[in-house]
Amino acid sequence: MKWMVMALQAGVLYVISLVGNQIADWLNLSIPGSLIGMILLFILLTTGILPSKWVEMGALKLVAFMPLFLIPATTGVIDYGAFFLQEGIGLVVVIIGSTLMTLAVSAFVSDRLARKEEQQWDGS
């Protein structure tokens, strides 16, 4: 019974993704349909139209299997050995730089949010 609930919840997430893809096609947007689907899911969850308990178990199971979905893309890199030999240093610099920038921005934003929450607790 539990696997049926997870499958149904994963199906709900899949339908929302399909709706996002369809919206991107209908409106001829340059934004990926999967991103539109995630925005749609966010709106449905924050407004309460779609309770989180209706998709929670399915989402957790999909996240648990996510590394398996990325293996084909990772192994596909093997076909581009010559490219990596030629452009490898530049790619490493870009990857390290973007990772450091992401860490810095994340730290800054979380620090600001923590300070704001602390001020709200002190002020109330």
N, C-alpha and C positions, 0 to 999 in steps of 0.2 A: 504493500500500500504506500509506503514511504517513497519508493522509487517512482510511483505514478505521480505523486504530488510534485516531486522534483522535476520530472519530465514535463508536467503541465506548466510549472512555473518557468522552466527554461523555454517552453513553447511561447509563453506570454512575452518573454524578453525577445525571442526571435521575431514574433509578430510586430513588436514595437520597432525593431530594427528594419524589418521589411517596410513598414509605414514610413520610416525616415528615408529609406532608399527611394520609395515611390514619390515622396514629397520633393526630394532632390531632382528626380527625373521630370516631374510635372512642371516644376518652377525653373528647370534648366539652371540649377545653381552650381557653382564651382565648389561648394562645400560638400564633403563626402556625406552620403546618406547615413552612414553609421554614426557620424557625429550628430546629425540632426535627430536620429533615433535616440541617442544618449541625452540630448537636450530635452526631447519629448518625454523620456523616462524621468528625468529630473523634475520637469514641470508636473508630471502626474504624481510623483511621490511627494513633492513639497506641498502641493495643493490638497493632498489627501484623496484625490480621485482614485488613485491606486494605492491601497495600503501596502506598506513594505512587507508585511507578513505574506502577501500574495506572491512575492517573487524572491524572498530572502533565501530559502533553501536552494532553489534552482540557481540563483546567482552565486552562492557559495560553492556549489558543486562545479559550476563553469569556471570560476576563478581557480579552483583546485586543479583543474585539468588544463589551464591556460598554457603552462610550459610545453605540454604535448602539442599544442597548436602552433607553437613557435619553432619547433624542431625542423620542419621542412624548410622554412625560410633561412634558418641558420645553416643548414647543410647545403643550401643552394649557393652559399658564398664560395664553396669550394671551386665552382666553375670560373671564378674570377681571380685566380691566383696571380696571373700576370699583372692585372690591374693593381692588386694589393702590393705586389713587389715594387711597382713603379710609383704609386701614390700613397704607400703605407704610412710614411712619416706624417704627411699632411693629414691623413685620416685620423691618426692617433692624436695629433695636436687638436683637431677639431672635436674629437670625442671627449678628450680630457677637459678642454676649455668649456664645452657646453655642459658637461657634468658639473664642473665647478660653479658655473653661472647658475645652474639649476639649484644646486645646494645653497648658494648664497641668497638667491631670491626666496627660496623656501624658508631659510632661517630668518630672513628679514620679515617676511609675512607672518610667520608663526610667532615671532617675537612681538610684533605689533598687535596681533590678535590676543596674545596672552596678556599684554599690558592693558589692552582695552577691557578685557574680561576682568582683570584684577581691579581696575578703576571702577567698574560697575559694581563689583562686590563691596569695595570700600565705600562707595558713595551711597549705597542703598541701605 
